[in-house]
Amino acid sequence: MKNFIQYFLLFFVLYSCSDDNTISEIEEIDSGNIEVTVLLGSDAAIGAVVTTNPETRTLVVGESGVVVFETIDTGNYVVNVVLNQNPDFLYFQEVVLTNNVTEKIVFKIPEIPELTEQDLDIDFLLNVSYNNLRSIFNADAYLSYWGDTGTDILKANPNFNGGLVDLDAYSFNAQSTVINQVWAEHYIQIRGLNLGIDYLLDSSNIVSSEIDRKELEAHFKFLRSLLYFNLIRIYGNPLLSVTAEIDLSGPPNYPQNPSTTYSQIEEDLLYAIENLPVLNSNDQANQWSARFLLAKVYMTMAGFPLNEYGKYGSALEQLKILQGQYELM
């Protein structure tokens, strides 16, 4: 009987220790919450699907506009949002989750206008298209580290934008958020430009504008050429889309060839040179800016990787026309 009591007490002690260890292990797991607010315009984006990468669970936005990922492991997450009004487009934000913290992020998504072929305000679309360039060419954008203004003197503020820090340190890859952001931003704007061009090419569409129809088209084509010139210099081999129409009868057909893209850029700029005004006082493109851009395109084509050396002569022809029009400050 005495031995039995000893064995029982020993079992009880071991079981208690086992429970303590289990509880201790549970307490050591770091977790937190991510609170996500999704607004479409000023209202809750009801029905929007919110997920995380790495994957935790899928949540759907209700009338409050807020969803919460509760008690998930700490670490780096990308929060993704897909609207039921536009299921083909993905909105995302990065968040770093630390222990016992609720990180709050907000998606303020502009309302998606319902456009028909007969109610497109072409002047408004053109002004928006020019204004949208600020998101690419402002002081905080990627061109500070890629493209024309990159310099080894310029440094990213590590407390301001982690994506630019990665660019600055050349530590990014195809999965880096900034890579997708730049790609997506360009194609969002290109689709708007294609929408304007498609509308103008249909003679049955009414254009109530003081600007000549061909001049309007030239502005859209100038902007499209500029965005594709950015894409081909950054990514090397972008997809080429020259219409907003989508053919659902078969697989997508978007050419992906540098020579084809450069040919489209050249075609758009030649049209812009022919149809833009010589001078323009409203901070929009004119013939001279189109010629400058075309000369730069030709010089780029003459270098690596196309090595079309004859384009140096084409660039010189454009620059001779511009000689004496401007001077350095």
Sequence and secondary structure as in RCSB ss.txt:
>XXXX:A:sequence
MKNFIQYFLLFFVLYSCSDDNTISEIEEIDSGNIEVTVLLGSDAAIGAVVTTNPETRTLVVGESGVVVFETIDTG
NYVVNVVLNQNPDFLYFQEVVLTNNVTEKIVFKIPEIPELTEQDLDIDFLLNVSYNNLRSIFNADAYLSYWGDTG
TDILKANPNFNGGLVDLDAYSFNAQSTVINQVWAEHYIQIRGLNLGIDYLLDSSNIVSSEIDRKELEAHFKFLRS
LLYFNLIRIYGNPLLSVTAEIDLSGPPNYPQNPSTTYSQIEEDLLYAIENLPVLNSNDQANQWSARFLLAKVYMT
MAGFPLNEYGKYGSALEQLKILQGQYELM
>XXXX:A:secstr
 HHHHHHHHHHHHHHHHHHHHHHHHHHH  EEEEEEEEEETTEE TT EEEEES    EE  TT EEEEEEEE E
EEEEEEEETTEEEEEEEEEEEE TT EEEEEEEE       TTS  HHHHHHHHHHTTHHHHSTTSGGGTSGGG 
 SS    TTT HHHHHHHTT   TT HHHHHHHHHHHHHHHHHHHHHHHHH TTS    SS HHHHHHHHHHHHH
HHHHHHHHHHSS      S   TTSS      HHHHHHHHHHHHHHHHHHS S  SSSS  HHHHHHHHHHHHHH
HHSTTT  TTHHHHHHHHHHHHTTT    
